Amino acid sequence: MTTLPTYEQAASLPVVHEHVVGPEHLDENRHMNIAHYFTFGGAAIWARHQRDLGMADAYITERGLTTFTAEQHLRYLGESVEGDRIGVSVVVVDRSDKVLHVAALLTNHTRRELSCVMEAVTVHVDFGTRRPVPFPDDVADLLDAAIADDRPAWELPLSGGLGVRR
């Protein structure tokens, strides 16, 4: 079990997306439903792929390459309710030649706490064959730079169950 970062530590990460929890995000318990944690975390991960990691929309159409999610893990750490402001940061954790491990940290700025960690393992694939292929050199270089630059000085609250298998 990892130690949780403080609010200040989690909030210091670059924010990819911001959201306000609305009534449409609530479940019967009047807190944010699991589906929206997936939506917010998944959208931020995809946006980070597109914005910083060399896999923009044209990656599929021009290069015939993409990533498919193979595994996900959500860890809930605090409740989010209507009106709460959520910031989502994405940390590139590790990679192999065909696999990427990322973590989306959902920080509740209203409650000043880390509310959820969503980890994902994605596989790089040829869109035509739908089979795993290595990351191109230019994308691999961006991933390596992100791994080096993203890692905070504090321990990420990862599940320990997901990662890059070697």
DRENDO-1510 file (C-alpha; in Angstrom, 1 decimal, always signed):
<recs>
REC; n; res; u; v; w
REC; 1; MET; +0.0; +0.0; +0.0 .
REC; 2; THR; +1.4; +3.3; -1.0 .
REC; 3; THR; +1.2; +6.5; +1.0 .
REC; 4; LEU; -1.3; +9.0; -0.4 .
REC; 5; PRO; +0.0; +12.3; -1.6 .
REC; 6; THR; -1.2; +15.5; +0.1 .
REC; 7; TYR; -3.6; +17.7; -1.6 .
REC; 8; GLU; -0.9; +20.2; -2.4 .
REC; 9; GLN; +1.3; +17.4; -4.0 .
REC; 10; ALA; -1.6; +16.1; -6.2 .
REC; 11; ALA; -2.7; +19.6; -7.1 .
REC; 12; SER; +0.8; +20.5; -8.2 .
REC; 13; LEU; +0.6; +18.2; -11.2 .
REC; 14; PRO; -0.3; +19.7; -14.6 .
REC; 15; VAL; -4.0; +19.6; -15.1 .
REC; 16; VAL; -5.2; +18.0; -18.4 .
REC; 17; HIS; -9.0; +18.5; -17.8 .
REC; 18; GLU; -11.2; +20.3; -15.3 .
REC; 19; HIS; -14.8; +19.5; -14.5 .
REC; 20; VAL; -17.5; +20.6; -12.1 .
REC; 21; VAL; -19.7; +17.8; -10.8 .
REC; 22; GLY; -23.2; +18.4; -12.0 .
REC; 23; PRO; -26.5; +16.7; -11.2 .
REC; 24; GLU; -26.0; +14.6; -14.4 .
REC; 25; HIS; -23.0; +13.0; -12.8 .
REC; 26; LEU; -24.7; +11.8; -9.6 .
REC; 27; ASP; -26.0; +8.4; -8.8 .
REC; 28; GLU; -28.7; +7.3; -6.3 .
REC; 29; ASN; -26.3; +8.0; -3.4 .
REC; 30; ARG; -26.0; +11.6; -4.6 .
REC; 31; HIS; -22.3; +11.4; -5.3 .
REC; 32; MET; -20.4; +11.1; -8.6 .
REC; 33; ASN; -21.2; +7.8; -10.3 .
REC; 34; ILE; -18.4; +5.4; -11.3 .
REC; 35; ALA; -19.1; +6.0; -15.0 .
REC; 36; HIS; -18.0; +9.6; -14.7 .
REC; 37; TYR; -14.8; +8.7; -13.0 .
REC; 38; PHE; -14.1; +6.5; -16.0 .
REC; 39; THR; -15.2; +9.3; -18.4 .
REC; 40; PHE; -13.2; +12.0; -16.8 .
REC; 41; GLY; -10.0; +9.9; -16.3 .
REC; 42; GLY; -10.3; +8.2; -19.7 .
REC; 43; ALA; -10.9; +11.5; -21.5 .
REC; 44; ALA; -7.8; +13.0; -19.8 .
REC; 45; ILE; -5.6; +10.0; -20.7 .
REC; 46; TRP; -6.7; +10.2; -24.4 .
REC; 47; ALA; -6.2; +14.0; -24.4 .
REC; 48; ARG; -2.7; +13.5; -23.0 .
REC; 49; HIS; -1.9; +10.9; -25.8 .
REC; 50; GLN; -3.1; +13.4; -28.4 .
REC; 51; ARG; -1.6; +16.6; -26.9 .
REC; 52; ASP; +1.8; +15.6; -25.6 .
REC; 53; LEU; +2.6; +12.1; -26.7 .
REC; 54; GLY; +2.6; +12.2; -30.5 .
REC; 55; MET; -0.7; +10.4; -31.0 .
REC; 56; ALA; -3.1; +13.1; -32.2 .
REC; 57; ASP; -6.3; +12.4; -34.1 .
REC; 58; ALA; -4.3; +12.0; -37.4 .
REC; 59; TYR; -2.3; +9.2; -35.8 .
REC; 60; ILE; -5.0; +6.7; -36.8 .
REC; 61; THR; -5.8; +8.2; -40.2 .
REC; 62; GLU; -2.3; +9.1; -41.4 .
REC; 63; ARG; -0.1; +6.5; -39.6 .
REC; 64; GLY; -2.6; +3.7; -39.2 .
REC; 65; LEU; -1.7; +3.4; -35.5 .
REC; 66; THR; -3.5; +3.8; -32.2 .
REC; 67; THR; -3.7; +2.4; -28.6 .
REC; 68; PHE; -6.2; +0.1; -27.1 .
REC; 69; THR; -6.8; -0.1; -23.4 .
REC; 70; ALA; -6.0; -3.6; -22.0 .
REC; 71; GLU; -6.5; -3.0; -18.3 .
REC; 72; GLN; -7.9; -0.4; -15.9 .
REC; 73; HIS; -8.0; +0.0; -12.2 .
REC; 74; LEU; -9.9; +2.7; -10.2 .
REC; 75; ARG; -9.2; +3.5; -6.6 .
REC; 76; TYR; -11.6; +5.8; -4.8 .
REC; 77; LEU; -10.1; +7.9; -2.1 .
REC; 78; GLY; -12.7; +10.6; -1.5 .
REC; 79; GLU; -16.3; +11.4; -2.3 .
REC; 80; SER; -17.2; +13.9; -5.0 .
REC; 81; VAL; -20.6; +15.6; -4.9 .
REC; 82; GLU; -22.6; +18.1; -6.9 .
REC; 83; GLY; -20.7; +21.4; -7.3 .
REC; 84; ASP; -17.2; +20.0; -6.5 .
REC; 85; ARG; -14.4; +21.1; -8.9 .
REC; 86; ILE; -12.3; +18.2; -10.2 .
REC; 87; GLY; -8.9; +18.5; -11.9 .
REC; 88; VAL; -7.5; +15.6; -13.8 .
REC; 89; SER; -3.8; +15.1; -14.2 .
REC; 90; VAL; -2.1; +12.3; -16.2 .
REC; 91; VAL; +1.2; +10.8; -15.3 .
REC; 92; VAL; +3.1; +8.5; -17.8 .
REC; 93; VAL; +4.4; +5.8; -15.5 .
REC; 94; ASP; +6.2; +3.3; -17.7 .
REC; 95; ARG; +6.4; +1.7; -21.1 .
REC; 96; SER; +7.8; -1.2; -23.1 .
REC; 97; ASP; +8.1; -1.3; -26.9 .
REC; 98; LYS; +4.3; -1.9; -27.3 .
REC; 99; VAL; +2.7; -1.2; -23.9 .
REC; 100; LEU; +2.1; +2.0; -21.9 .
REC; 101; HIS; +1.2; +2.4; -18.2 .
REC; 102; VAL; -0.5; +5.7; -17.2 .
REC; 103; ALA; -2.2; +7.1; -14.2 .
REC; 104; ALA; -5.0; +9.7; -14.1 .
REC; 105; LEU; -5.2; +11.5; -10.7 .
REC; 106; LEU; -8.6; +13.1; -10.1 .
REC; 107; THR; -8.1; +15.9; -7.5 .
REC; 108; ASN; -11.1; +17.4; -5.8 .
REC; 109; HIS; -10.2; +21.1; -5.4 .
REC; 110; THR; -13.4; +21.9; -3.5 .
REC; 111; ARG; -12.6; +19.3; -0.8 .
REC; 112; ARG; -8.8; +19.7; -1.2 .
REC; 113; GLU; -8.1; +16.0; -1.6 .
REC; 114; LEU; -7.2; +13.4; -4.1 .
REC; 115; SER; -10.5; +11.7; -4.9 .
REC; 116; CYS; -9.6; +8.9; -7.3 .
REC; 117; VAL; -6.6; +7.3; -9.1 .
REC; 118; MET; -7.4; +5.6; -12.4 .
REC; 119; GLU; -4.6; +3.5; -13.9 .
REC; 120; ALA; -4.6; +2.2; -17.4 .
REC; 121; VAL; -2.4; -0.1; -19.4 .
REC; 122; THR; -2.7; +0.5; -23.1 .
REC; 123; VAL; -1.3; -1.5; -26.0 .
REC; 124; HIS; +0.0; +0.2; -29.2 .
REC; 125; VAL; -1.6; -1.4; -32.2 .
REC; 126; ASP; -1.6; -1.3; -36.0 .
REC; 127; PHE; -5.2; -0.1; -36.7 .
REC; 128; GLY; -5.5; -2.1; -39.9 .
REC; 129; THR; -4.4; -5.5; -38.4 .
REC; 130; ARG; -5.5; -4.6; -34.9 .
REC; 131; ARG; -2.4; -6.4; -33.6 .
REC; 132; PRO; +0.3; -5.0; -31.2 .
REC; 133; VAL; +3.2; -3.2; -32.8 .
REC; 134; PRO; +6.1; -1.2; -31.4 .
REC; 135; PHE; +5.8; +2.5; -30.8 .
REC; 136; PRO; +7.5; +4.5; -33.6 .
REC; 137; ASP; +10.8; +6.1; -32.6 .
REC; 138; ASP; +9.4; +9.6; -32.5 .
REC; 139; VAL; +6.5; +8.6; -30.2 .
REC; 140; ALA; +8.8; +6.4; -28.1 .
REC; 141; ASP; +11.1; +9.4; -27.6 .
REC; 142; LEU; +8.1; +11.5; -26.4 .
REC; 143; LEU; +7.0; +8.7; -24.0 .
REC; 144; ASP; +10.5; +8.4; -22.6 .
REC; 145; ALA; +10.7; +12.1; -22.0 .
REC; 146; ALA; +7.2; +12.1; -20.3 .
REC; 147; ILE; +8.2; +9.3; -18.1 .
REC; 148; ALA; +11.3; +11.2; -17.0 .
REC; 149; ASP; +9.5; +14.5; -16.6 .
REC; 150; ASP; +6.2; +13.4; -15.1 .
REC; 151; ARG; +7.4; +11.4; -12.2 .
REC; 152; PRO; +6.8; +13.5; -9.0 .
REC; 153; ALA; +9.2; +13.5; -6.1 .
REC; 154; TRP; +6.6; +11.8; -4.0 .
REC; 155; GLU; +5.3; +8.2; -4.4 .
REC; 156; LEU; +2.4; +7.8; -6.9 .
REC; 157; PRO; -0.5; +5.9; -5.2 .
REC; 158; LEU; -0.5; +3.1; -7.7 .
REC; 159; SER; -2.4; -0.2; -7.3 .
REC; 160; GLY; +0.6; -2.5; -7.7 .
REC; 161; GLY; -1.6; -4.7; -9.8 .
REC; 162; LEU; -1.1; -3.0; -13.1 .
REC; 163; GLY; +2.0; -2.3; -15.0 .
REC; 164; VAL; +4.2; -3.1; -17.9 .
REC; 165; ARG; +5.1; -6.8; -18.0 .
REC; 166; ARG; +8.6; -7.6; -19.1 .
</recs>
